[in-house]
Amino acid sequence: MPTEPLPAHDPESERLHRMELGLEELNARIARLAIALGVSLEREDQVAQVMHQADDPLPVAVERRTGPAERRTTVRAGAGPDRRRAHKLTELRGLLVLRYSVEKSYVDQVGVTATRQMLVEAEAHLARDGFKPGADGINLKTLLPRD
């Protein structure tokens, strides 16, 4: 009994799928960082506030990575929990900027409609993973066409 060969994978649909997966991973990391920092990205003004928030860590009297004799006298700016928070905030900002750049690149490559659909699908995936809508700073109301 003859069978038809399996259709070859469409390179364009595979590329779009990889682009969507990249957005999903990026959005998930943004949402996790926002949750860890205790910041909300649900509204555009909140995203703007995060982008302009100061992240100057306070000096810490004890640096764990120095030897015992140096620990008594070493004062290093930006060590400890404040430094970790500052690093997370810097990473969050960088990822938000990266996502905006990726979105622009995707619009240039595949168009507004395909990019919008990828963002909607990425948001749906985050929701299935238990994230609140807007946890990653994407507002679907601004993405979806108004009826």
C-alpha positions as CSV (number, residue, x, y, z in Angstrom):
1,M,0.0,0.0,0.0
2,P,1.7,3.2,-1.1
3,T,1.9,6.1,1.4
4,E,2.6,9.7,0.7
5,P,5.8,11.0,2.0
6,L,5.6,13.3,5.0
7,P,5.5,16.9,3.9
8,A,8.7,18.8,4.3
9,H,8.8,21.2,7.1
10,D,8.1,24.7,6.0
11,P,11.2,26.8,6.8
12,E,9.2,30.0,7.2
13,S,6.8,28.5,9.7
14,E,9.7,27.0,11.6
15,R,11.4,30.4,11.7
16,L,8.2,32.1,13.0
17,H,7.9,29.4,15.6
18,R,11.5,30.0,16.8
19,M,10.8,33.7,16.9
20,E,7.7,33.1,19.0
21,L,9.6,30.8,21.4
22,G,12.3,33.5,21.8
23,L,9.6,36.0,22.7
24,E,8.1,33.5,25.2
25,E,11.4,32.9,26.9
26,L,12.2,36.6,27.0
27,N,8.8,37.6,28.4
28,A,9.0,34.8,31.0
29,R,12.4,36.1,32.3
30,I,11.1,39.6,32.4
31,A,8.0,38.5,34.4
32,R,10.2,36.5,36.8
33,L,12.5,39.4,37.4
34,A,9.6,41.8,38.0
35,I,8.1,39.4,40.5
36,A,11.4,38.9,42.3
37,L,11.9,42.6,42.5
38,G,8.3,43.2,43.7
39,V,7.6,45.6,40.8
40,S,4.5,45.7,38.6
41,L,4.7,46.1,34.9
42,E,1.0,46.0,34.2
43,R,0.7,49.6,33.0
44,E,2.9,51.6,30.7
45,D,3.6,54.2,33.5
46,Q,4.9,51.4,35.8
47,V,7.2,50.2,33.1
48,A,8.5,53.7,32.6
49,Q,9.0,54.1,36.3
50,V,11.1,50.9,36.4
51,M,13.2,52.1,33.4
52,H,14.0,55.3,35.3
53,Q,14.4,54.0,38.8
54,A,17.7,54.6,40.5
55,D,19.7,51.5,41.4
56,D,22.6,52.8,43.4
57,P,23.5,50.1,45.9
58,L,24.6,51.1,49.4
59,P,28.1,50.5,50.7
60,V,28.5,47.3,52.8
61,A,31.1,47.0,55.5
62,V,31.9,43.3,55.0
63,E,32.8,41.8,51.7
64,R,32.5,38.0,51.7
65,R,35.0,37.5,49.0
66,T,38.0,38.9,50.8
67,G,40.3,37.3,53.3
68,P,39.7,37.4,57.1
69,A,42.1,40.3,57.8
70,E,40.7,42.4,55.0
71,R,37.1,41.8,56.1
72,R,37.5,44.0,59.1
73,T,38.6,47.1,57.1
74,T,37.0,46.5,53.6
75,V,34.1,48.7,52.7
76,R,33.0,48.0,49.2
77,A,30.1,49.9,47.5
78,G,27.4,47.7,46.1
79,A,27.8,44.4,47.9
80,G,25.1,42.1,49.4
81,P,21.3,42.1,48.8
82,D,21.3,45.7,47.6
83,R,23.9,44.8,44.9
84,R,21.8,41.8,43.9
85,R,18.7,43.9,43.6
86,A,20.5,46.5,41.6
87,H,21.8,43.7,39.3
88,K,18.3,42.3,38.8
89,L,16.9,45.7,38.1
90,T,19.7,46.4,35.6
91,E,18.9,43.0,33.9
92,L,15.2,43.8,33.9
93,R,15.8,47.1,32.2
94,G,18.2,45.6,29.7
95,L,15.7,42.8,28.9
96,L,12.9,45.3,28.4
97,V,15.0,47.3,26.0
98,L,16.1,44.1,24.2
99,R,12.4,43.1,23.8
100,Y,11.5,46.4,22.3
101,S,14.4,46.0,19.9
102,V,13.4,42.4,19.1
103,E,9.8,43.5,18.5
104,K,10.9,46.2,16.1
105,S,13.1,43.8,14.3
106,Y,10.3,41.3,14.0
107,V,8.0,44.0,12.6
108,D,10.6,44.8,10.0
109,Q,11.1,41.1,9.1
110,V,7.6,39.7,9.2
111,G,5.2,42.6,9.6
112,V,3.0,44.0,12.3
113,T,0.2,41.4,12.1
114,A,2.6,38.4,12.5
115,T,4.5,40.1,15.3
116,R,1.3,41.0,17.1
117,Q,0.1,37.4,16.8
118,M,3.5,36.1,18.2
119,L,3.1,38.5,21.2
120,V,-0.5,37.3,21.8
121,E,0.6,33.7,21.6
122,A,3.5,34.4,24.0
123,E,1.2,36.0,26.4
124,A,-1.2,33.1,26.2
125,H,1.7,30.8,27.0
126,L,2.7,32.8,30.0
127,A,-0.9,32.7,31.3
128,R,-0.9,28.9,30.9
129,D,2.3,28.9,33.0
130,G,0.5,30.8,35.7
131,F,1.6,34.4,35.2
132,K,-0.8,37.2,35.6
133,P,-1.7,39.1,32.4
134,G,0.7,42.0,32.1
135,A,3.3,40.5,34.4
136,D,5.9,40.9,31.7
137,G,4.9,44.5,30.7
138,I,2.9,43.5,27.6
139,N,-0.5,45.0,27.5
140,L,-2.7,42.9,25.2
141,K,-5.3,45.7,25.1
142,T,-2.9,47.8,23.1
143,L,-1.9,44.9,20.9
144,L,-5.3,43.7,19.8
145,P,-7.3,45.6,17.3
146,R,-10.2,47.5,18.7
147,D,-13.6,46.3,17.5
